[in-house]
Amino acid sequence: MLFPQHPAGGLKKLGKFEDRQQNVLCDVTAIHETYVVDSFGNTTNPASQFSYGCDSEGGSSGSPILNGGASRVWGLHHFGGVNNCNNSATHMSDICADAGALLSCVNN
C-alpha cells in the first residue's frame, strides 16, 4: 500500500515502508475496527476503520491510502497511534455512502 502525504503542509512524502531500514512494506493490519478518537470518549462509526503500519507525520490527516498499484483509494487517513502505534483510516465505502452524489465511487 502507499500513503502519499503533505505533513503539516510541508513537502510531499510517500509512505510505503513500516521500518526505517525500508525492509518491510506497509500493509493493512486490521479491518472493520472501531476506535476511540478523542479525550471525551467519542468513537468512530462502528467498524468503519482500518489500521496500517505506514509511518506518518502530524498534519497528514485527509491523505489517501492507496492499494499497492495506486489504482484505488482504500480510505482516508485521519489519526495515528492506534492498535499498537499504527495509523487509522476510514474505509472509502463509508465515505462514499455518506457523500452520495458528491463523489463518484467504484464499488469494488
C-alpha positions in Angstrom: 0.0 0.0 0.0 1.0 3.6 -0.5 0.5 6.7 1.7 1.1 10.0 -0.1 1.1 12.8 2.5 1.8 16.5 2.9 2.7 16.6 6.7 1.7 20.0 8.2 1.6 21.4 4.6 5.3 20.7 4.1 7.0 18.7 1.3 5.1 15.8 -0.1 6.2 12.4 1.1 5.3 8.9 0.0 5.0 6.4 2.8 5.4 2.8 1.7 7.6 1.2 4.4 6.9 0.3 8.0 10.5 0.5 9.2 13.5 2.9 8.9 15.6 0.3 7.2 13.0 0.2 4.4 12.8 -3.6 4.5 9.1 -4.0 5.4 6.4 -2.7 3.1 3.3 -1.0 4.6 0.3 -3.2 4.9 -3.2 -3.2 6.5 -3.0 -4.8 10.0 -6.8 -4.8 10.9 -10.1 -4.1 9.2 -13.6 -3.2 10.3 -12.3 -1.6 13.5 -13.9 0.9 15.9 -11.6 3.3 17.8 -11.9 6.0 20.4 -10.9 9.2 18.7 -10.9 11.9 21.4 -10.5 12.6 25.1 -14.3 12.7 25.5 -14.6 9.0 24.7 -16.2 9.6 21.3 -15.7 6.7 18.9 -15.6 6.4 15.1 -18.5 4.9 13.3 -18.6 1.2 14.2 -16.4 -0.9 12.0 -15.6 2.0 9.7 -11.8 2.0 10.2 -8.8 0.0 9.2 -5.2 0.2 10.6 -1.9 0.1 8.8 1.8 0.3 9.7 3.0 3.1 7.4 4.8 5.9 9.2 3.1 9.3 9.2 3.8 12.8 10.5 1.4 15.2 12.1 -0.8 17.1 9.7 -1.3 14.2 7.3 -5.0 13.7 8.0 -7.1 13.6 4.9 -4.3 11.9 2.9 -5.5 8.9 0.7 -4.4 5.4 1.5 -3.8 3.6 -1.8 -3.5 0.0 -2.8 0.0 -1.1 -3.9 -0.8 -0.5 -7.6 -2.0 3.0 -6.7 -5.2 2.5 -8.8 -7.7 2.5 -5.9 -8.1 4.6 -2.8 -8.9 2.3 0.1 -9.5 5.0 2.7 -8.6 8.5 4.1 -6.0 8.7 6.9 -7.2 10.6 9.9 -5.2 9.6 13.0 -2.2 7.7 14.3 -1.3 5.9 17.4 -4.0 3.2 17.4 -3.7 -0.6 17.6 0.0 -0.7 18.7 1.1 2.6 17.2 -0.4 2.0 13.8 -2.4 4.6 11.9 -6.1 4.6 11.1 -8.2 5.4 8.0 -11.9 5.5 7.3 -12.9 2.9 4.6 -13.9 4.6 1.3 -17.1 2.6 1.3 -18.3 4.5 4.4 -17.1 7.9 2.9 -18.9 7.1 -0.4 -22.1 6.1 1.4 -22.1 9.4 3.3 -21.1 11.6 0.3 -23.8 10.3 -2.0 -23.7 12.2 -5.3 -20.8 14.4 -4.3 -18.4 11.5 -5.1 -18.2 9.1 -8.0 -17.2 5.9 -6.2 -16.5 2.4 -7.6 -17.8 -0.5 -5.6 -15.0 -3.0 -6.0 
